[in-house]
Amino acid sequence: MSKFTFFALLSFPAFFLGKCDPGETPCIDPARIDTLAMCTREYRPVCGCDGKTYPNPCVAERHGLRSFVEGPCDPCIDPAQRNMQPCPDLYKPVCGCNGLTYPNACTARNAGLVSWFDGPCEGCFDKDRVDPDRGCPENWKPVCGCNGKTYGNICEAEKAGILSWHEGECP
């Protein structure tokens, strides 16, 4: 396979997965909205193109969505922010809020991530330890996370999935 063919094949999905222009088809089609549609109460979540989780495909269609994927939405990813902008051929790794390491901030942005920090994820962040519902004391005993972010206390750092830190604010 030639390099051109390989590049063309890689670029083809990007054409369809890229961010829509304002004149293109919106995520929700008002003509498809059907508030009277009868849907089952089956829980088979889908993530709509609007970034919201719907209990099943019928409910998503009832809300007029043009597209959705199986499974709940990831709060770390905003589908509306996904795009396929050209990125520099630069390895300056960033750790995405989803616990994956991306080659650089541009590739993280193209993936639709809402946040990331400089450096690879290994040894600093564990997605499985993120617990947004964890209650933490409101006392100010700042710690500097390995991601360079200041947290109000150790509990706040642990709640964010940070694996290592030192006492005091980050510089």
MDTraj code that builds the backbone (N, CA, C; nanometers):
import mdtraj as md
import numpy as np

residues = "MET SER LYS PHE THR PHE PHE ALA LEU LEU SER PHE PRO ALA PHE PHE LEU GLY LYS CYS ASP PRO GLY GLU THR PRO CYS ILE ASP PRO ALA ARG ILE ASP THR LEU ALA MET CYS THR ARG GLU TYR ARG PRO VAL CYS GLY CYS ASP GLY LYS THR TYR PRO ASN PRO CYS VAL ALA GLU ARG HIS GLY LEU ARG SER PHE VAL GLU GLY PRO CYS ASP PRO CYS ILE ASP PRO ALA GLN ARG ASN MET GLN PRO CYS PRO ASP LEU TYR LYS PRO VAL CYS GLY CYS ASN GLY LEU THR TYR PRO ASN ALA CYS THR ALA ARG ASN ALA GLY LEU VAL SER TRP PHE ASP GLY PRO CYS GLU GLY CYS PHE ASP LYS ASP ARG VAL ASP PRO ASP ARG GLY CYS PRO GLU ASN TRP LYS PRO VAL CYS GLY CYS ASN GLY LYS THR TYR GLY ASN ILE CYS GLU ALA GLU LYS ALA GLY ILE LEU SER TRP HIS GLU GLY GLU CYS PRO".split()
xyz = np.array([
    [0.0852, -0.1167, 0.0000],
    [0.0000, 0.0000, 0.0000],
    [0.0902, 0.1235, 0.0000],
    [0.0581, 0.2189, -0.0844],
    [0.1401, 0.3394, -0.0926],
    [0.1124, 0.4297, 0.0269],
    [0.2056, 0.5219, 0.0529],
    [0.1869, 0.6164, 0.1635],
    [0.0633, 0.7021, 0.1395],
    [0.0390, 0.7392, 0.0133],
    [-0.0767, 0.8225, -0.0181],
    [-0.2067, 0.7482, 0.0143],
    [-0.2143, 0.6210, -0.0274],
    [-0.3343, 0.5417, -0.0016],
    [-0.3556, 0.5264, 0.1485],
    [-0.2476, 0.4987, 0.2210],
    [-0.2567, 0.4836, 0.3653],
    [-0.3082, 0.6128, 0.4295],
    [-0.2529, 0.7271, 0.3888],
    [-0.2961, 0.8556, 0.4435],
    [-0.4422, 0.8820, 0.4088],
    [-0.4801, 0.8506, 0.2848],
    [-0.6182, 0.8737, 0.2420],
    [-0.7147, 0.7899, 0.3255],
    [-0.6775, 0.6649, 0.3535],
    [-0.7634, 0.5794, 0.4346],
    [-0.7748, 0.6316, 0.5772],
    [-0.6641, 0.6834, 0.6312],
    [-0.6680, 0.7402, 0.7662],
    [-0.7494, 0.8683, 0.7697],
    [-0.7446, 0.9454, 0.6639],
    [-0.8141, 1.0736, 0.6602],
    [-0.9631, 1.0577, 0.6366],
    [-1.0039, 0.9481, 0.5717],
    [-1.1440, 0.9292, 0.5367],
    [-1.2355, 0.9347, 0.6585],
    [-1.2063, 0.8581, 0.7687],
    [-1.2931, 0.8672, 0.8856],
    [-1.2913, 1.0065, 0.9472],
    [-1.1803, 1.0757, 0.9399],
    [-1.1709, 1.2093, 0.9987],
    [-1.2692, 1.3036, 0.9320],
    [-1.2922, 1.2834, 0.8037],
    [-1.3856, 1.3687, 0.7312],
    [-1.5248, 1.3566, 0.7918],
    [-1.5624, 1.2354, 0.8297],
    [-1.6960, 1.2131, 0.8825],
    [-1.7057, 1.2341, 1.0326],
    [-1.5941, 1.2225, 1.1039],
    [-1.5977, 1.2370, 1.2484],
    [-1.5654, 1.3781, 1.2941],
    [-1.5246, 1.4625, 1.2034],
    [-1.4830, 1.5973, 1.2387],
    [-1.5976, 1.6833, 1.2876],
    [-1.5629, 1.7969, 1.3412],
    [-1.6588, 1.8921, 1.3920],
    [-1.7415, 1.9483, 1.2769],
    [-1.8696, 1.9655, 1.2988],
    [-1.9563, 2.0155, 1.1925],
    [-1.9399, 2.1652, 1.1726],
    [-1.9543, 2.2067, 1.0496],
    [-1.9596, 2.3489, 1.0195],
    [-2.0988, 2.3970, 1.0566],
    [-2.1145, 2.5279, 1.0850],
    [-2.2458, 2.5782, 1.1239],
    [-2.3548, 2.5470, 1.0215],
    [-2.3197, 2.5372, 0.8931],
    [-2.4192, 2.5111, 0.7904],
    [-2.4534, 2.3643, 0.7758],
    [-2.3817, 2.2764, 0.8461],
    [-2.4065, 2.1333, 0.8338],
    [-2.5189, 2.0895, 0.9271],
    [-2.5544, 1.9624, 0.9181],
    [-2.6633, 1.9049, 0.9948],
    [-2.6364, 1.9156, 1.1445],
    [-2.7293, 1.9741, 1.2212],
    [-2.7108, 1.9820, 1.3664],
    [-2.7355, 1.8461, 1.4315],
    [-2.6953, 1.8353, 1.5548],
    [-2.7086, 1.7106, 1.6304],
    [-2.8555, 1.6738, 1.6515],
    [-2.9371, 1.7718, 1.6790],
    [-3.0786, 1.7467, 1.7063],
    [-3.1629, 1.8011, 1.5919],
    [-3.2534, 1.7179, 1.5444],
    [-3.3446, 1.7564, 1.4370],
    [-3.4812, 1.7825, 1.5001],
    [-3.5254, 1.9086, 1.5065],
    [-3.6549, 1.9396, 1.5686],
    [-3.7708, 1.8603, 1.5074],
    [-3.7606, 1.8268, 1.3793],
    [-3.8678, 1.7514, 1.3135],
    [-3.8770, 1.6081, 1.3664],
    [-3.7696, 1.5587, 1.4272],
    [-3.7684, 1.4216, 1.4800],
    [-3.8175, 1.4139, 1.6243],
    [-3.8316, 1.5262, 1.6912],
    [-3.8743, 1.5257, 1.8312],
    [-4.0182, 1.4759, 1.8387],
    [-4.0396, 1.3727, 1.9210],
    [-4.1722, 1.3128, 1.9337],
    [-4.1995, 1.2864, 2.0811],
    [-4.2603, 1.3831, 2.1473],
    [-4.2853, 1.3720, 2.2909],
    [-4.3904, 1.2664, 2.3239],
    [-4.4642, 1.2198, 2.2234],
    [-4.5668, 1.1188, 2.2473],
    [-4.5192, 0.9764, 2.2204],
    [-4.3968, 0.9613, 2.1714],
    [-4.3446, 0.8276, 2.1410],
    [-4.3398, 0.7434, 2.2681],
    [-4.3797, 0.6185, 2.2550],
    [-4.3795, 0.5263, 2.3684],
    [-4.2472, 0.4506, 2.3702],
    [-4.1718, 0.4655, 2.4773],
    [-4.0439, 0.3956, 2.4924],
    [-4.0509, 0.3051, 2.6141],
    [-3.9797, 0.1938, 2.6089],
    [-3.9755, 0.1031, 2.7236],
    [-3.8895, 0.1655, 2.8332],
    [-3.8942, 0.1074, 2.9507],
    [-3.8128, 0.1561, 3.0620],
    [-3.6803, 0.0811, 3.0695],
    [-3.6517, 0.0019, 2.9653],
    [-3.5268, -0.0739, 2.9599],
    [-3.4082, 0.0217, 2.9718],
    [-3.3112, -0.0161, 3.0558],
    [-3.1917, 0.0671, 3.0696],
    [-3.0804, 0.0081, 2.9852],
    [-3.0588, 0.0697, 2.8714],
    [-2.9509, 0.0337, 2.7794],
    [-2.8938, 0.1675, 2.7316],
    [-2.8132, 0.2347, 2.8171],
    [-2.7730, 0.3731, 2.7924],
    [-2.6998, 0.3956, 2.6604],
    [-2.7264, 0.5137, 2.6054],
    [-2.6572, 0.5589, 2.4848],
    [-2.6095, 0.7014, 2.5091],
    [-2.4991, 0.7359, 2.4449],
    [-2.4442, 0.8714, 2.4555],
    [-2.4822, 0.9466, 2.3294],
    [-2.5589, 1.0525, 2.3455],
    [-2.6039, 1.1322, 2.2322],
    [-2.4960, 1.2248, 2.1806],
    [-2.5122, 1.2669, 2.0562],
    [-2.4174, 1.3596, 1.9947],
    [-2.4130, 1.4929, 2.0689],
    [-2.5097, 1.5161, 2.1585],
    [-2.5129, 1.6381, 2.2390],
    [-2.4374, 1.6221, 2.3707],
    [-2.3753, 1.5033, 2.3914],
    [-2.2971, 1.4800, 2.5123],
    [-2.3795, 1.4374, 2.6322],
    [-2.5083, 1.4093, 2.6136],
    [-2.5947, 1.3665, 2.7231],
    [-2.6212, 1.2169, 2.7133],
    [-2.6332, 1.1515, 2.8296],
    [-2.6649, 1.0093, 2.8338],
    [-2.8165, 0.9929, 2.8370],
    [-2.8668, 0.9040, 2.7517],
    [-3.0095, 0.8730, 2.7453],
    [-3.0271, 0.7277, 2.7882],
    [-3.1407, 0.6933, 2.8539],
    [-3.1581, 0.5584, 2.9070],
    [-3.1609, 0.4473, 2.8018],
    [-3.2034, 0.4789, 2.6798],
    [-3.2038, 0.3793, 2.5721],
    [-3.2171, 0.4509, 2.4374],
    [-3.1948, 0.3796, 2.3276],
    [-3.2004, 0.4429, 2.1951],
    [-3.3347, 0.5088, 2.1641],
    [-3.4442, 0.4474, 2.2084],
    [-3.5764, 0.5040, 2.1809],
    [-3.5895, 0.6441, 2.2401],
    [-3.5453, 0.6607, 2.3632],
    [-3.5548, 0.7917, 2.4287],
    [-3.4674, 0.8941, 2.3557],
    [-3.3496, 0.8513, 2.3108],
    [-3.2617, 0.9417, 2.2353],
    [-3.3295, 0.9859, 2.1058],
    [-3.3895, 0.8911, 2.0351],
    [-3.4587, 0.9242, 1.9102],
    [-3.5783, 1.0143, 1.9377],
    [-3.6476, 0.9887, 2.0463],
    [-3.7638, 1.0694, 2.0846],
    [-3.7246, 1.2159, 2.1069],
    [-3.6008, 1.2364, 2.1526],
    [-3.5505, 1.3720, 2.1740],
    [-3.4948, 1.4347, 2.0466],
    [-3.5054, 1.3641, 1.9344],
    [-3.4644, 1.4203, 1.8064],
    [-3.3178, 1.4055, 1.7719],
    [-3.2449, 1.3222, 1.8447],
    [-3.1018, 1.3066, 1.8157],
    [-3.0797, 1.2385, 1.6814],
    [-2.9850, 1.2916, 1.6077],
    [-2.9499, 1.2333, 1.4780],
    [-2.8510, 1.1186, 1.4942],
    [-2.7700, 1.1223, 1.6005],
    [-2.6733, 1.0143, 1.6204],
    [-2.6430, 0.9963, 1.7687],
    [-2.6041, 0.8735, 1.8019],
    [-2.5643, 0.8382, 1.9380],
    [-2.4848, 0.7093, 1.9304],
    [-2.4115, 0.6808, 2.0379],
    [-2.3332, 0.5572, 2.0455],
    [-2.3744, 0.4820, 2.1714],
    [-2.3565, 0.3496, 2.1691],
    [-2.3924, 0.2677, 2.2843],
    [-2.3056, 0.3028, 2.4042],
    [-2.3662, 0.2972, 2.5202],
    [-2.2951, 0.3245, 2.6443],
    [-2.3170, 0.4668, 2.6921],
    [-2.2988, 0.4885, 2.8228],
    [-2.3167, 0.6232, 2.8780],
    [-2.2056, 0.7173, 2.8315],
    [-2.2340, 0.8445, 2.8371],
    [-2.1341, 0.9452, 2.8000],
    [-2.0239, 0.9496, 2.9056],
    [-1.9059, 0.9819, 2.8633],
    [-1.7919, 0.9982, 2.9521],
    [-1.7861, 1.1462, 2.9899],
    [-1.7992, 1.1808, 3.1202],
    [-1.7982, 1.3224, 3.1581],
    [-1.6671, 1.3920, 3.1244],
    [-1.5670, 1.3136, 3.0940],
    [-1.4362, 1.3683, 3.0597],
    [-1.4299, 1.4135, 2.9133],
    [-1.5246, 1.3669, 2.8325],
    [-1.5208, 1.3965, 2.6894],
    [-1.6445, 1.4748, 2.6487],
    [-1.6232, 1.5803, 2.5734],
    [-1.7319, 1.6605, 2.5182],
    [-1.7363, 1.6337, 2.3682],
    [-1.8338, 1.5535, 2.3215],
    [-1.8390, 1.5197, 2.1792],
    [-1.8415, 1.6419, 2.0879],
    [-1.8990, 1.7508, 2.1357],
    [-1.9062, 1.8717, 2.0527],
    [-1.7685, 1.9334, 2.0298],
    [-1.6716, 1.8981, 2.1141],
    [-1.5373, 1.9546, 2.1008],
    [-1.4442, 1.8685, 2.0165],
    [-1.4913, 1.7488, 1.9792],
    [-1.4062, 1.6620, 1.8962],
    [-1.3843, 1.7268, 1.7607],
    [-1.2621, 1.7217, 1.7145],
    [-1.2327, 1.7704, 1.5801],
    [-1.1072, 1.7016, 1.5296],
    [-1.0737, 1.7263, 1.4081],
    [-0.9574, 1.6610, 1.3484],
    [-0.8606, 1.7658, 1.2944],
    [-0.8277, 1.8627, 1.3775],
    [-0.7308, 1.9638, 1.3377],
    [-0.5942, 1.8984, 1.3220],
    [-0.5160, 1.9438, 1.2249],
    [-0.3807, 1.8888, 1.2112],
    [-0.3000, 1.9197, 1.3378],
    [-0.2284, 1.8209, 1.3860],
    [-0.1459, 1.8379, 1.5056],
    [0.0013, 1.8279, 1.4683],
    [0.0860, 1.8991, 1.5408],
    [0.2296, 1.8910, 1.5120],
    [0.2832, 1.7517, 1.5437],
    [0.3855, 1.7130, 1.4725],
    [0.4504, 1.5844, 1.4966],
    [0.5477, 1.6042, 1.6124],
    [0.4909, 1.6204, 1.7312],
    [0.5667, 1.6569, 1.8501],
    [0.5252, 1.5648, 1.9641],
    [0.6225, 1.5071, 2.0327],
    [0.5903, 1.4241, 2.1473],
    [0.6164, 1.5036, 2.2740],
    [0.5098, 1.5584, 2.3279],
    [0.5118, 1.6302, 2.4545],
    [0.3881, 1.5784, 2.5283],
    [0.3983, 1.4583, 2.5886],
    [0.2804, 1.3875, 2.6384],
    [0.1984, 1.4648, 2.7405],
    [0.0678, 1.4407, 2.7332],
    [-0.0261, 1.4949, 2.8308],
    [-0.1121, 1.3793, 2.8807],
    [-0.1557, 1.3908, 3.0046],
    [-0.2419, 1.2891, 3.0648],
    [-0.3845, 1.3415, 3.0624],
    [-0.4712, 1.2722, 2.9902],
    [-0.6106, 1.3129, 2.9801],
    [-0.6892, 1.2771, 3.1044],
    [-0.7993, 1.3485, 3.1255],
    [-0.8858, 1.3220, 3.2401],
    [-0.9442, 1.1811, 3.2354],
    [-0.9312, 1.1131, 3.1218],
    [-0.9784, 0.9755, 3.1088],
    [-0.8705, 0.8735, 3.1445],
    [-0.7540, 0.9212, 3.1902],
    [-0.6469, 0.8323, 3.2324],
    [-0.5598, 0.7808, 3.1198],
    [-0.5773, 0.8341, 2.9998],
    [-0.4960, 0.7930, 2.8854],
    [-0.3922, 0.8995, 2.8540],
    [-0.2740, 0.8559, 2.8117],
    [-0.1681, 0.9483, 2.7721],
    [-0.1818, 0.9781, 2.6235],
    [-0.1773, 1.1063, 2.5884],
    [-0.1850, 1.1521, 2.4491],
    [-0.0502, 1.2109, 2.4107],
    [-0.0119, 1.2019, 2.2834],
    [0.1194, 1.2515, 2.2401],
    [0.1415, 1.4001, 2.2672],
    [0.0342, 1.4793, 2.2626],
    [0.0452, 1.6229, 2.2896],
    [-0.0941, 1.6794, 2.3160],
    [-0.0997, 1.8053, 2.3567],
    [-0.2272, 1.8691, 2.3901],
    [-0.3207, 1.8758, 2.2700],
    [-0.2657, 1.8930, 2.1511],
    [-0.3483, 1.9007, 2.0308],
    [-0.4266, 1.7713, 2.0109],
    [-0.3621, 1.6573, 2.0282],
    [-0.4321, 1.5298, 2.0089],
    [-0.5366, 1.5078, 2.1189],
    [-0.5100, 1.5548, 2.2400],
    [-0.6084, 1.5450, 2.3481],
    [-0.7297, 1.6315, 2.3146],
    [-0.7049, 1.7514, 2.2656],
    [-0.8122, 1.8424, 2.2259],
    [-0.8956, 1.7802, 2.1137],
    [-0.8285, 1.7212, 2.0145],
    [-0.9000, 1.6579, 1.9033],
    [-0.9874, 1.5418, 1.9500],
    [-0.9475, 1.4762, 2.0583],
    [-1.0251, 1.3640, 2.1121],
    [-1.1473, 1.4122, 2.1900],
    [-1.1588, 1.5431, 2.2114],
    [-1.2730, 1.5990, 2.2813],
    [-1.2574, 1.6046, 2.4317],
    [-1.1353, 1.5838, 2.4822],
    [-1.1147, 1.5875, 2.6264],
    [-1.1437, 1.7266, 2.6819],
    [-1.2022, 1.7301, 2.8006],
    [-1.2319, 1.8581, 2.8633],
    [-1.1161, 1.9074, 2.9491],
    [-1.0263, 1.8156, 2.9901],
    [-0.9095, 1.8592, 3.0670],
    [-0.7974, 1.7567, 3.0568],
    [-0.6756, 1.8039, 3.0808],
    [-0.5563, 1.7201, 3.0808],
    [-0.4468, 1.7963, 3.1520],
    [-0.3380, 1.7270, 3.1856],
    [-0.2229, 1.7955, 3.2427],
    [-0.0972, 1.7455, 3.1743],
    [0.0079, 1.8251, 3.1822],
    [0.1338, 1.7915, 3.1163],
    [0.1958, 1.6668, 3.1772],
    [0.2529, 1.5855, 3.0918],
    [0.3210, 1.4636, 3.1350],
    [0.2352, 1.3405, 3.1147],
    [0.2994, 1.2244, 3.1084],
    [0.2246, 1.0997, 3.0910],
    [0.1466, 1.0645, 3.2172],
    [0.0478, 0.9787, 3.2016],
    [-0.0380, 0.9408, 3.3145],
    [0.0298, 0.8466, 3.4130],
    [0.1203, 0.7641, 3.3657],
    [0.1799, 0.6615, 3.4502],
    [0.2360, 0.7191, 3.5797],
    [0.1902, 0.6625, 3.6903],
    [0.2453, 0.6987, 3.8193],
    [0.1907, 0.8253, 3.8815],
    [0.1036, 0.8979, 3.8128],
    [0.0525, 1.0232, 3.8677],
    [-0.0988, 1.0205, 3.8848],
    [-0.1674, 0.9576, 3.7936],
    [-0.3129, 0.9658, 3.7885],
    [-0.3719, 0.8275, 3.7658],
    [-0.4800, 0.7968, 3.8373],
    [-0.5502, 0.6704, 3.8171],
    [-0.6982, 0.7008, 3.7991],
    [-0.7457, 0.6822, 3.6766],
    [-0.8853, 0.7106, 3.6422],
    [-0.9819, 0.6359, 3.7342],
    [-0.9468, 0.5135, 3.7724],
    [-1.0357, 0.4324, 3.8554],
    [-1.0495, 0.4860, 3.9978],
    [-0.9612, 0.5749, 4.0382],
    [-0.9686, 0.6318, 4.1735],
    [-1.0435, 0.7650, 4.1779],
    [-1.0834, 0.8173, 4.0628],
    [-1.1589, 0.9428, 4.0606],
    [-1.2946, 0.9174, 4.1254],
    [-1.3301, 1.0009, 4.2234],
    [-1.4560, 0.9847, 4.2955],
    [-1.5182, 1.1222, 4.3196],
    [-1.5920, 1.1746, 4.2194],
    [-1.6475, 1.3088, 4.2326],
    [-1.7474, 1.3234, 4.3470],
    [-1.8029, 1.2117, 4.3953],
    [-1.9018, 1.2182, 4.5031],
    [-1.8410, 1.2088, 4.6424],
    [-1.7099, 1.1873, 4.6501],
    [-1.6437, 1.1743, 4.7800],
    [-1.6505, 1.3068, 4.8551],
    [-1.6908, 1.3004, 4.9792],
    [-1.6954, 1.4196, 5.0627],
    [-1.5592, 1.4456, 5.1254],
    [-1.5116, 1.5669, 5.1141],
    [-1.3820, 1.6031, 5.1715],
    [-1.3993, 1.7194, 5.2675],
    [-1.3172, 1.7247, 5.3727],
    [-1.3246, 1.8386, 5.4647],
    [-1.2872, 1.9677, 5.3919],
    [-1.3389, 2.0772, 5.4417],
    [-1.3130, 2.2055, 5.3769],
    [-1.1904, 2.2768, 5.4327],
    [-1.1091, 2.2065, 5.5115],
    [-0.9897, 2.2711, 5.5679],
    [-0.8851, 2.2932, 5.4582],
    [-0.8174, 2.4060, 5.4644],
    [-0.7170, 2.4425, 5.3644],
    [-0.5799, 2.3966, 5.4117],
    [-0.5362, 2.2832, 5.3606],
    [-0.4030, 2.2283, 5.3857],
    [-0.3509, 2.1882, 5.2489],
    [-0.3118, 2.2863, 5.1674],
    [-0.2819, 2.2604, 5.0262],
    [-0.1714, 2.1588, 5.0020],
    [-0.1922, 2.0826, 4.8942],
    [-0.0907, 1.9898, 4.8452],
    [-0.0741, 2.0148, 4.6959],
    [0.0470, 1.9929, 4.6482],
    [0.0769, 2.0091, 4.5061],
    [0.0792, 1.8701, 4.4434],
    [-0.0154, 1.8448, 4.3543],
    [-0.0225, 1.7156, 4.2871],
    [0.0894, 1.6981, 4.1858],
    [0.1195, 1.5732, 4.1541],
    [0.2237, 1.5422, 4.0556],
    [0.1902, 1.5993, 3.9180],
    [0.0665, 1.6446, 3.9002],
    [0.0250, 1.7061, 3.7744],
    [0.0460, 1.8575, 3.7739],
    [0.1044, 1.9096, 3.8832],
    [0.1315, 2.0529, 3.8893],
    [0.0129, 2.1363, 3.9326],
    [-0.0932, 2.0725, 3.9790],
    [-0.2135, 2.1439, 4.0226],
    [-0.2217, 2.1434, 4.1747],
    [-0.2619, 2.2571, 4.2324],
    [-0.2783, 2.2678, 4.3770],
    [-0.4172, 2.2196, 4.4165],
    [-0.4225, 2.1337, 4.5189],
    [-0.5487, 2.0838, 4.5732],
    [-0.5624, 2.1359, 4.7155],
    [-0.6864, 2.1575, 4.7606],
    [-0.7117, 2.2135, 4.8926],
    [-0.6587, 2.1298, 5.0070],
    [-0.6543, 1.9991, 4.9884],
    [-0.6017, 1.9077, 5.0894],
    [-0.5799, 1.7708, 5.0250],
    [-0.5268, 1.6781, 5.1018],
    [-0.4969, 1.5445, 5.0484],
    [-0.6233, 1.4768, 4.9959],
    [-0.7330, 1.4918, 5.0672],
    [-0.8586, 1.4296, 5.0251],
    [-0.8985, 1.4771, 4.8857],
    [-0.8857, 1.6071, 4.8598],
    [-0.9216, 1.6617, 4.7280],
    [-0.8329, 1.6036, 4.6184],
    [-0.7051, 1.5836, 4.6481],
    [-0.6130, 1.5245, 4.5501],
    [-0.6519, 1.3794, 4.5223],
    [-0.6794, 1.3037, 4.6287],
    [-0.7189, 1.1638, 4.6117],
    [-0.8508, 1.1533, 4.5358],
    [-0.9434, 1.2423, 4.5661],
    [-1.0737, 1.2459, 4.4994],
    [-1.0576, 1.2658, 4.3486],
    [-0.9535, 1.3381, 4.3083],
    [-0.9264, 1.3652, 4.1669],
    [-0.8451, 1.2540, 4.1008],
    [-0.8109, 1.1487, 4.1766],
    [-0.7362, 1.0370, 4.1195],
    [-0.5860, 1.0568, 4.1163],
    [-0.5371, 1.1589, 4.1870],
    [-0.3937, 1.1872, 4.1897],
    [-0.3255, 1.0886, 4.2846],
    [-0.2148, 1.0310, 4.2385],
    [-0.1465, 0.9268, 4.3152],
    [-0.0320, 0.9776, 4.4011],
    [0.0249, 1.0933, 4.3668],
    [0.1345, 1.1459, 4.4491],
    [0.1280, 1.2977, 4.4537],
    [0.1794, 1.3532, 4.5620],
    [0.1759, 1.4973, 4.5855],
    [0.2772, 1.5315, 4.6923],
    [0.2991, 1.6606, 4.7133],
    [0.3806, 1.7052, 4.8264],
    [0.3066, 1.8197, 4.8941],
    [0.3374, 1.8415, 5.0212],
    [0.2682, 1.9454, 5.0970],
    [0.2998, 2.0828, 5.0415],
    [0.2013, 2.1701, 5.0495],
    [0.2174, 2.3072, 5.0028],
    [0.1603, 2.3270, 4.8631],
    [0.1451, 2.4552, 4.8285],
    [0.0912, 2.4901, 4.6971],
    [0.1951, 2.4677, 4.5881],
    [0.1460, 2.4465, 4.4678],
    [0.2363, 2.4340, 4.3529],
    [0.2925, 2.5720, 4.3195],
    [0.4140, 2.5765, 4.2657],
    [0.4728, 2.7067, 4.2305],
    [0.3940, 2.7755, 4.1203],
])
top = md.Topology()
chain = top.add_chain()
for i, resn in enumerate(residues, 1):
    res = top.add_residue(resn, chain, resSeq=i)
    for name in ("N", "CA", "C"):
        top.add_atom(name, md.element.get_by_symbol(name[0]), res)
traj = md.Trajectory(xyz[None], top)
